Amino acid sequence: MTRIALLSTAALVSLSLAACAVGPKAPDARLPLEASGAFISQDAQATTSAPARDDWWRLYSDPALDVLVQQALVENNSIEVAAQNLRQVRAVLGEVRTGLLPSTQTSASYQRGRPSGSST
């Protein structure tokens, strides 16, 4: 090995080892043992046996959502109609998604010929 190659290798190894050096140990994170805040309550129930409200969407106070839900209730007055409308929307959505995918076309042809005896 030449002297330059040996020095380069030694310098590279030294720099690599120096890059792996770790600084001082970071202190352990001290997490609180108990949660605190206005949202925490010991007697709060996560679930209830009461049925959901019939107008649950009104909790959001969104006029656009109100219009959409009312339209859905008018146009889907039975389970069969709702299921058919859902199938129709899924079919349209599938067609729209297909248009977003790349498309390719391939073609192949073959032609065989023989030169005629009169050609030069």
N, C-alpha and C positions, 0 to 999 in steps of 0.2 A: 504494500500500500504506500502511496506517496505521502509525503509529509502534509500536503494541503488537504488530501482526503482524510487523513487521520485527524488533523485539527478540526476540520469541518464536522466530522462525525462526533468528536468529543464535544464541540460547541453545541451541536444539535441535541445530544443526549443531555447535556447540562441544562439547556433551555427547556427541554421537555420535562425534566424533573422539577425545575423551578416553577413551571406552569401548573404542576400538579400540587404544589404546596397549598395547604389550607390555612386560612387565617385563624384568628382566635375563635374558640368555641362560642357559638351564639348561646345566649341564655335560653333556658327552657321557657316556653310560652306558658303563662299562668292563665288558665281559663277559669271563669267563675263556676263554682260547683252547682249553683242554682240559677235558673233564669229569673230575670226581673223585668218588669215593664207593665204598662197599663193593660196589655193584651193578655197577660197571664192571669188565670183565675183557677183556684183549686176546685171550685164547685161548678165549673162550666162543663156542659155536656157536649160531646162531639157529635152525637147522634140523638135523634128523637124518634119516638114511635108515632108522632103526629104525621098525617099525610101532608104531602107537599101542597102548597097553595096552587089553585087553579090558574092564577094570574101571576106566576112567579117572575115573568119577564118584566113586570112593572117595577120590580125592585131596582132595576137599573135606571129607571127614569129616562129612557131613551125613546124619543118619538119615532125614530126610524125603525127601531126594533118593534115598537107597538104596531106600526103599519105592517111590517113583514109578518108578524105573528097573526094579526087579524086576517091578512090575505091568505095565509096558509090555512087558517081555520075555515075560511069560506070555501076555498078551492078543494079542500080535502075533508069532506064531511063524512067519509066512511073509510074504514081500514083498506078496503079494496082499491078505492080511488087513490088513497095516499100511496099505497104500494105501487100502483101503476105509474103514478106521477114520479115516484122515486126511480123506478126502472127507466123511465123516459129521460129523466135528467142525467142519470148515470150513463146512458147510451150517448147522449149529446156530449157529455164531458169526455167520454172515451174518444169520440171523433175529434174533438178539439185537441186533446193531448196527442193524438196520432199526428196531427199537423205540425206539432212542435218537434217531432223526431226527424233526424236526417233521413233522406231517402237516396237510394242508389238504383241504377239501372244497368243491366248487362245485356249484351247481345253477342251472338257468335254466328259466323257464317263460314261456309266452305264451298269452294268452287274447284272443280277438277276439269281440266281441259287437255286436249291432245292437239298438237300441231297438225294441220292438214299436210298432206303430201305435196301440195302445190306451193306451199309457202317457202320462201327462201331464207 
